[in-house]
Amino acid sequence: MADIQRQILPIPDIPRSEPVTYDAKDPDTSFPPIRPLRPPEGAPNVMVIMLDDVGFGAPSVFGGPCETPVFERLAGRSLRYTRFHTTALCSPTRQALLTGRNHHSVGMGGITEIATSAPGYNSIRPNTKAPLAEILRLNGYATAQIGKCHEVPVWQTSPAGPFDAWPTGGGGFEHFYGFIGGETNQYDPALYDGTTPVDPPKTPEEGYHLTEDLTDKAIAWVRQQKTLMPDKPFFCYFAPGATHAPHHVPTEWSDRYRGRFDQGWDAIREETLARQKELGVVPPHTELTKRHEEIPAWDEIDPALRPVLARQMEVYAGFLTHTDHHIGRLIEALDDLGITDDTLLYVITGDNGASAEGGLRGTFNEMLVLNAMAQVETQEFMNARIDKFGTPEAYNHYAVGWAHAMDTPYQWTKQVASHWGGTRNGTIVHWPGGIRSAGGIRNQFCHIIDVAPTVLEAAGIPEPTMVNGVQQSPMEGTSMLYSFDDAEAPERHDQQYFEMFGNRGIYHKGWSAVTKHRTPWVMGAGHELAFDDDVWELYDSSTDPSQAHDLAAELPDKLHELQRLWLIEAVRYNVLPMDDRTAERLNAELAGRPELITGDSQLLYGGMGRLTESSLVNIKNRSFSVTAEIESHNGPVSGVILAQGGAFGGWSLYARQGRAKFAYNFCSLETVEIEADRAVPSGEHQVRMEFDYEGGGFGKGGTVSLFYDGDKVGEGHLEHTVPFLFSGDETADVGQDAGTPVAADYESRNGAFNGDIHWVQVETGPNDADHYIDPEQRIRIAMARQ
């Protein structure tokens, strides 16, 4: 199909110009055969695998302490890129990968949950920057995304859509199986097949783990594609949630590392650098950067706490090795199909540096850290749960010191876009049919935006000038194809800006100028410095590959040159205005992004579910009520009326043995249950729960009251409430409690309700005086929200 023009997509249909005969039996009747659309001859299959929150110094393939034998075998017959960079954060890296543009160019200056109305931060991909998957699909590729998708604007993540930013909407993927948020429970994830919510095929008790499930789905999709259409190449984007928190892995995998990290993170850094030099993934003269004062030395840690910290790292290492194993299954499937030689495979070992979001001592339940309650996890608390880390009973994350060690030999971690520790991720490129070198190392500077143009060049497909009727802006990355067979080729991507939360820097022809503005694990704190007061550093990559020696004082003119260049790039790519706000950006009204749910009342109906926290009226730090009109049938009423959150934080209004109950799960520390003093009568009735917030700040307690048809039937008290976030992935559901359970005493799986739920109304603010909702009032509320 060399005669096809591919600059305008979809490829226009060209009308037939020859004369048309009257009778199909006429000898002059001639029509060319229908030819299915295919890419140019020789276009490879493409598989991009990207892990999550894995630092440069974590996997053994780049010298780390976490065993990745599959990656090592793969690297032995492919290329290792040692200076490949990401953006320092999840959503920005993923959108940059999928579009070939800088993250601010495609509106993703931060994660979707903190989007603002500024063009560089609104989480909306401009239609002038079509994604790679759409370009490939319109050129005849089969396309699938399996795993994590964290690019959908947060106000579009409900079951109501719109779905044009979802993978199977405007993302260009014909198939999607995975999760939409930034993280999910590996044992009980919130999954979608396309845009339809689905339950995991097994329970944790039956051995379910998300990475295995995703691998099964990817293998099945590839097999089906190649069995039914062997001549049609595919693009598969495989993005497991591993190794993002929670660090969940079967115990047999974490137990492989028993005692392997008892020496602590400082010693692990030294050991890792020695291996990196031996492998040649860093130059022989590379120095280990100093540990910053904000990160405690291992020798400063209380000896009684060290076993817990070591166990955190054992679990993480097991998680990464477990992931490597399942990716090996996927690569074996390519081998079994005989298509490995014809597949361009990227393995990007992280979407940013290792995560320091677990705090200085790590956490058993990440929700405690995210709700600014890390102090609850005392040394005694952690030691008592040491054997539960990594299991379904935990929602764990490791300590900052381990994140720093996993970014060896560089400074800092995820979120810190200024230094290589936040942005450098080792990458493997494997393509036997297109790369003559084997087992080589490539040291050219590369960036995540280089993947898309590389794929297009490898496939012989031009960048389109028009997609779906919209003129396209050029991709901003540089194809890496020039370096595939030439280790000494001069690098072509020789200038790149970085920015995240005001942490910023610029790389230019071997030099880097950087400044760290904020510290990742300092949650919600104000910023002492204005942007203009940030202290800049200067590094020469040719003599100092790890950024160990700051030359700013010695070469002020060179520093000024790069600072000015950063500003030029910032203007060019929509980085300005920089935004280091935290709490303000979580408030949709202040941030200027749309909000799915507004006002102080929301009406739900039976069967509604998979409602994210942004899809339900916010009941935190205020009084609220839940009123439901239910109808019971044979026997006592049982099951969930409305639940939000899960086993690591949330609440549920439900019935057990006929009586209404309200359970409040305070970050899995305690679950308070208030039960009615009698059963719900048979027939149609209103069940109502009221919470009278005591006020006086965030996360305070209050009184819970239960009512049947306006009559009080129960009362209890909550000492504490969750101030900011119930969960990173759990949802609200009517008639069941999907995911992990808020309460432990449901009488059926997922707390399925055994009667009818006609409607449920959630209201915030002062509770209604008569404790009963008039039907006309309910209709007025419903109509007002259309």
N, C-alpha and C positions, 0 to 999 in steps of 0.2 A: 504493500500500500504506500509505496514511495511517492505516488502522484497526489496523495491527499494533502491539502493544506491544513495545518493544525494550529494556526495562529488565532483563529476565531473559534470559540467553543460555546455551545455544541457545534460540531463540524456541520456547516450548512448542507442541506440536501440539494443536489444539483439536478434540475429538471431535465428530462430526456429531450433532445433536440431533433432526433431522427423522425422521419415520417412514420405515422401510425397506420397499420393495416386494419382492414375491416374484419377479417376472419383469422383467428389464431392458427388455422391450418394453412394459411397463405405461405408459400415458400419464402416470401420476403419478411415474414414475421420474425423478428429477432430482438430478444432482450438479453442484456448481460445477466449472468447469474447473480443472485443476492449474495453479497459478501459481508459477513458479520464484521463489525468494526474491530480492528485489532491495532495494537501499537506497531511501530516500525519493526521490521525484521531484526531479530536478535535482542529485542528488549527483554531484560531479565525479570524474573519474579523479584519482588522487593519485600523484605521483612525487616522492620525496625523494631527492636526490642529495647525498651528503656525502663530501667529500674528506678526506684524512688528513695531519696534520702540516703544514698550510698556515697560516701566520700571517696576521694581519690585513693586514700591509703587504707581502705577496708578490704577489698577482694585480693586474694592471693595472686591473681593474674597481674596485679600492679603492685605486688610486694606486701600486701596487707596480711593480717593475721587470720582472716576469715577464709576458710578453704573454698575455692571455686574450681574444682578439677575440670568441669566441663568448659569453663571459660579458658582455662589453661590449655586444654587440648585444642580448642578452637583457635586460640592465638598462635599455637604452634604451626598452623597452616594458613595463617592470615596476617593481617597488619594490626599492630597496636599503636594507636595515636595517643601520645603522652601530653599533648598541649591542646586538648579539646575542651571547650568551655561552654558553660550554660549560663543562666541568668541569675542564679542564686535562689530561685524560688520556683515553686511547682507550676502554677497556671501560666506564668510568663514563659517559662521554658517550653512548655507543651504547645502553646500557641505559636511560639517562634519556630519550633520544629515543624509544625503542621503547615506553616505558611511560607517559610523562608524569609521572614521579615523580622526585624527587631521587635521586642515585646511591646514597647511603647507605640510603635507604628501600627500595631494591631490592637491597641486599646488595653493591653494587659500589663500595666505598670505594677500590678500587685495581684493577689489572688482575687477571685470573683467576689468573695464576701465583703471586700472592702472597696469595691468600685466607687468612683465618684463621677461627676458629670464632665470632668476634664477629658479631652480627647485621648490623651495617653493613658488614662486610668479608668475608662468607662466600661471595660470588659466586652466591648462590642467590636467585633472584627469588621472593618470597612469592606463593603462589597467590591471595592477596587483591589482587594488583596485576596483572591480566591485561594482556598487551601489546596495543598498538593494532592490530597485524595480526590478532590473534584476534578482537577486537571487530568489525573491519571484515569479516572472513571470515564471521562468524556473522550479519552483517547483509546478506550477499549480494554482497560484493566478491570479486573474484579477487585473489590475493595472491602476490607473488614477491619474494624477496631475491636480489640478484645482487651478488657481491663479498665483502667482508670481513665475517666474523662473529667477534667476539672476546668473546662473552658466555657461552660454554659453560664450566662449571666444569672445571678442568684435569683432574680425575680422571674426567671423563666424555667425554674427547676421543678415546679409543681406539676401534677398530672394534667393541668389545664394548658400547659405549654406557654407560649408558642414553641414549636420544636425546630425552628429554622436554625438555631445554633447548636442543636444536638448532633451527634455524629451522623445519624441517618437522616437528618433534616438537611441543613445547608453545609454540613461538614464533609460531604462527598463520599461517605462510607455507605455501602449497600447493606452492611450487617454490623450490628453492635451488640456486644454482650459484656456487661460490666457494671460499674457504679459511677455516679455523677459527681459526688462530692470530693473533698480533698483527702479523706481517709475513710476507712470502713473497718468494721470488726471482721477479722479474717475467718472467724468461726461461724459468724451469722451475719453476712453482709446484706446491704440493701441493693439488690440487683435489678437490672433492667435488661430485657431482650428487646432491642430497638428502643421504643418509648414505653413499653409495657412492663410494669413491675412484675417480677417473678420471685418465687422463693428458691432458696438453694435446694439442690436435688437430694441432699442428705442433711442430717443433723450433726452437731459436734460429737454427740455420743456415737454416731455411726461412722465417725472418722472424717467428717467434712473439713476441708481447708480451702480457702479461696484460690490460692495459687494453683493447686492441683485442678480445681474446677476450671479455671481460666485456661490452663494448658490443655485440658481435655477438649474444651470448646474450640480452641485454636487448631488443634490437630484435626478435629472432625471437619472444620471448615476447609482447611487446606486439602484434606483428602477428597472431600466432595468436589471442590473446584477442579482438581487435577484429574479426578476420575471421569467427571462429566464433560469437562472442557479442557482437555490437556494442552490445546494450542493457545489458550488464553492466559496470559500472565496475571499474577495477582499482586496486590499491595496489602500486606497485613501489618498493622500496627499493634504490637503486643506490649501492653503496659500494665504489668501486675502491680498491686498495691504494695508489694514488698520493696523495700524494707521500711516503709513509713510506719510510724506508730499507729496503732498499738503493735508492739513486737510480739506477735503470736506465732508459735511454732510448736508442733508436737514435742513432748519432753525428750523423746529418744534422740532428737536432733540437737537440742541444747545440751543434753548430757554428754555429747561427744567432746564438749569443751570444758568439762569439769577440771578446775584447777589451772586452766590455761591462761587466765588473766589475773591470777592472784598477785603478780608482781606490780600491777597498777598501770595507769595510763602513761606515766612518764617513761617507764621502761619499755612499754609497747611502742612508743614513738621511736625510740632509738633502734629497737630491733627491726621495725618496719623500714626505716631509712636504710639500714644496712642491706636488707633484702632488695629494696628498690634499686640501689646502686648495682647490686649483683646482677639483677635482671636487665639493667640498662634502661629502665623507664625514667630515671632521673640522671643527670650528668654526674660523673664521679666527684666533682667539686661541690656538689649541692650540700648546703648546711642545713641543719635542723633549726627552724625558727624558734625563738624563745616563747615559752608559755607565758601568756599575759597574766598580770596580777589578778585579774578578775576570775581566773580559773585556778582553783586550789591545787597545790601539789599533792601527789598521792601520799607523801609522808606526813602531810598535815591532816589527813583524814583520820578520824577516830578509828582505831583498830577494830572496835566492835561493829562499825558500819561497813568495813571493807568487804566482808563476805557478801553482803547484799549488792554492793556496787559491782563486784566481780561477777555475781550471778546475772546482773543486768546485761553485762557484756557477753556472757556465755549464751544467753537467750538470743541476743542480737546476732551473734556469729552463727548460731544454729539456724536462725531465720534466713540469713543470706546463703548459707550452704544448701538449705532446703530449696530455696529459690533457684539456685544454680542447678540442682538436680532436676527440677521440673522443666527448666529451659532446655536441659539436655534431652529430655523426652521429646520436646518440640523439634529440636535439631535432628534427632534420630528419625522422626517422621519424615523430614525432608530427605534424609538419606534413603529411607525405605522406598520413597516414591521415585527415587532416582533424579531428583531435581536440584540437589545441592549445588552442582556446578553452575546451574543457570539461575541461581538466586543470589542477589546482592543483599547481604545480611549485615545490618548494623546492630551491635550490642553496645548501648550507651549505659555505662554502669551507674548512672545516677542522673537525676534531673536538677541537682544542686549539690552542695556539700552536705556532709553529715549534719543531722539536725541537733541543735542545742536547745530545742524547745522543751526538753524534759526537766530543765532546771538544774541547779548545781548538785543535787543529790539524786536525780532521777525521780521516778514516780511509779507507784503501783497502779494508780488510776489517773490517767492524763487529765481527766476532767477536773481534778482537784487543782492542778497547776493552772489550767485555763480559766478556772474560776477564782484565781488568786488565793487559794487555800492550801498552798504547799506546806505550810507550817503544821497542818494536821498530821502529815505523814512523819511522825517522829521516828527516831531510830528504833524504838521498840515496835512500833507499828510495822515498819518495813521488815525487821527481822522475823516477826511472827508470820509473815507471808512469803518468805524467801522461796519456798518450794512451789508457790503458785504463780510466780512470774512466767509469762508466756502461755499460760493455760487459759481456758475460757473464763475462769474466774477473775482474770486480771485485764487491765487495759493499760499496759505498762510502756514505759519509755526509759531510756538510759540517761545517765548524767552527762552534763556538759563536758566533763573531762574525757569521756569516751568519744564524744563527737569530735572534739579537737584532735584526739589521737587518730581517729578514722580519716582525718584530712591531712595526715602526715605527708610531706614535711612542711606544709604550708600553715599560714596564720589563719585563724578564725574559722567560721563554719557557715552553714546555710543561713540565708538572709543577708550575709555580709558580702555584697557584690563588689566591694573594693578590692578584696584580697583573693588570691587563688584558692584558699581553703573553702571559700563559698561558691566558687565558679568552675573549678577544674575537675573534670570527670573523665577518667580513663575510658577509651572507646576502642572497640574491636571492629574492623571491617573485613568481611570475608566474602569473596566472590571468585571461586576457582576459574570460572569461565571468562573472567574479565581482568583478573590480577595475576600477573606472571610471578610476582614475588610471593614468598611463603615464609612465615615466621619473622617478618621484618618489623622494624620499629620506625615510626614516623614522628618527627619532632616539629613539623610545621604548625604554626598557630592556626587553630580552627575554632569554629563557633557553631552552636546548635543551628543557626540560620543557614549553615552551609549544606545541611543534609538535603533539603528540597532541591536546590539547583544541581547537586551531585546526582540525585536520582533521575532528574530530567535529562541530564547529559548522558548518563549511562543508558537510558532508554531511547535516546535519539529523538526526544520530544522537545520542541522549542517552548520557551516561555510564551504563554498566550498573550496577545494584545487585547483580546476581548473575551470575556466569559459571561455567559447568560445576559448578553446585551450591555455589559458594563465594561468600559475601558479599564485596563489593569495597569497598576503601577509596577515597576520592575521589582523583582526579588532583590533583597539587600544582602544575601549571602553570596559566597564564592564557592563554586564547585571544587570539591576535593579530588576530582578525577586526575588532575595533573600530577598528584603526588603518589598515585597508586603504584606506579612502577618506577618511581624516581625518588629515592630517599633523600637525595641532595638537591632536589628542585627548590629554588627560592620560594619562600612562602608568598602566596598571593593575597591572603587575608591578613594584611599588615596593619590594620587600624580597626579598633573596636571599642565602643564605649560600654560602660556598665553602670547600672543604678538600681538600687532597691532600698526604699525607706530612707533615702538620703545618703546611704552608703554608696559611694560612687568612685569611678576610676576610668582611666583610658589607657589602652594599649596602642602604641604607635612605633612600628619599626624597631622592636626590641626593647623599648622603654615603656615603663608603666608608672603613671602618677595616680595615687589613690588616697582616699580619706574615709575613715570609718566614722559614721555619724551617730549610730545607736547600736546597742548591744542586744542580741536576739532574745536572751532569756530574761531581760528586764521587761516584764509585762506591764503595760498600762502606765508606765512612769512618764513624767514630763521630760523634756529634753533641755539640758542645761545650756547647750550651745546653739546659737543661730548658725545657719548654713555658712555664712561668711566667716564664722569663727572656727570652723572645722580646721584641724591641722592636717595638711597634706604631706604625703611621703612620696619619694621618688626612688625607683629601682631600675637597674640595668640588667635585663634578662641574660645578656651574654656572659656576664661574670657572676651573676647572683640569681640563679634560676628559681630559688624558693622565696624571694623577697625577704631576705634576712638582714640586709644592710641598707638603711635609709640614706640616700645621697642628697636629700633636699637642701640641707644646709650648705653642702659643698657646691651644688649646681643650681642655684636659684633661678637662673635664666632658663635652663632646660625645664625646670618645674613649671615656670610661668608659661612657657610655650605649650606644654601639655595641658595645663589648666585651661588655657584659652581654647585649645582644640576640643577639650571636653565640652565646653560651653557651646561651641559651634555645633557639635554633634547633638547636644541636648536640644537645641532649637530645631535642628533638622528632623529629629525623630520624635518630637512631642514629649520629651522628658519634662519640660517645664510646663507649669510650675511644679517643683518638687513638693512632695507631700509626706511629712513624717508624723502626721497625726495618727493616733491609735483609736481611742474610744470614739472620737468624732466620726471616723470613717465607718465604724460599726453601726452608726445611726444613719439610716437611709435618708432621712429628711435633711440632716446636716450635710451629708455627703452629696446629695443631689441626684441619687439614683432612684429609679422607680421602686415602689414598694407594693408587693402583691396584696398585702393585707393592711388596710388603714382603718382608723376609727377605733372604737372600743367595744365592738360587738361583731360576732361572726356566727353564721348559721351553717350547720353541717347536716348531712343526711346519712342514713344507713348505707354502708358499703363504701363510703369515701375513705381513702387511706393513702399511705405513702406521702403524707404531708410533711415537708421539711419544717424546721423551726421558723423559717421565714414565711411559711405558708399557713401559719396559725397565729392568731392574735397573741401578742406577747403578754403573758400573765405573770412574768417575773417582777419581783419587787413592788407588788401592788395587790390590792384586793381584787378578787375575781370570783365569778360563779360559773358553774356548768349546770345547765338544765336540760333534761332529756325527756321526751315523750316516748315511752316504751309500751309494748304490749306483750304480756306473757301468755303462753299457751298451756300445754299440759305440764304439770309439775312446777317446782320452784324455779324462779328466774335465775339464770346463771350466766356469767361471762362479762366481758368488757363492754362498757358503754362508750367511753372515750379514754384513750391512753396516749400519753406523749412521753417520748424518751424510752429508756430501757433499763437494763440491770445496773448501769453505771451512773444513773441519774434520770429522774423523771417522775411522773405521777399517773395514777389510774383511778378512774371512777368505774366500779364494776360491781357485780353481785356474786355472792357465794352462798350456796344453800338457801337461796331466796332473799337474803338480806343485802341491802346496798352497802358497799364499802368504799372507802377512799384510802389509797395508799400513796405515800410520798416517799420516794427513794432519794435520799440525800447523798448523792455521789457514792453510792454503795457503802457508805459508812454506817448508815442506819436507815431502816424503813419503818415509818410510823404508819399504823393502820387505825382508821376510825370506822367503826361498824355500827349500823343502825340497830336499834333495840328490838326490831321486829321485821318480819318478812314483808316484801312488796306484795300487796294484794293482787290476786289474779285479775286479768283484764287490762285495760288501758289506763296508764297513770303517768304523772310527772315525778321524776326523781331529780332532786336538785342538791348540789353541793355548793356551799359558800365558804370562801376563805376571807377572813377579816385580817388584813395585814397590819402589823403593829407599827410599821414605819420606823423612822430613825436611821435610815441608811439602806445599804444593799444587803440582801441575803438574810433579813430578819425573819422572825417567826410570826405566828398569828393563830387565830382560832378557826377550826374547821367545823362546819355545821352541816348536817344532812336533813333533807326534808322529803316527805312524800306528799304530793298534792298540797304543799304549803304548810303541812304539819311537821314540826320538828321531831326527828326520830333518832338523832345521835349528835354527839359533839366531842371534840378532842382538840389537842393543841400541838402545833409544830414549833420546836425550838429554833430551827434554822430552815432556810430555803436556799435553793440554788440561785446565785445572783446573776449569772451571765449566760451560761450555756449548759443545756442538759446533755447534749451529745454531739459528736462530730458526724454521725451518720444515722442515728435512730430517727424515727418519724412519729407523727401522730396518726392514729387510726380509729375509725368508728367501727364498733362491733368486733374488734379483736385487738391484740397487742402484737403487731408484727415485729420481727427481730427478737432481741433478747427481752425477757419479761421484766416489767417494772416490779411486779409483785410475785412472790413465790408460791402463792396458794390458789392459782387459777385451777378450775376443775376440768378444763379441757386444753388441748394444745393451742397455744397462742390466745387462750382465753376467748374462744369463739362464743359469741352471744347466742343463746338458744331461743330467743323470742324475736320480736320485731322492734327496730329502732326507727321511729317515724322522723324524728329530727333531734338535733342537739344544738343548743345555743350556748356560746361562750361569751361572757361579758366581763369587762374590767371596770374598775371604779367602785363607787359605793354600791353595796348590794341592795337589791330590791326589798322594800320594806315588807311586802306581803308574801315574799318567797314563792311567788307563783307567777307564771307568765301568761298573760291573757292571749288567747289565740289571735285576736286582731292586732295586738302589739307585735307578735311574731311575724305576721304577714307584712306589716309596715316595715319592719327591719329588713326582711328579705327583699322587698321591692326597692328599698332605698339603696341596696348594695348591688343592684343589677348594673 
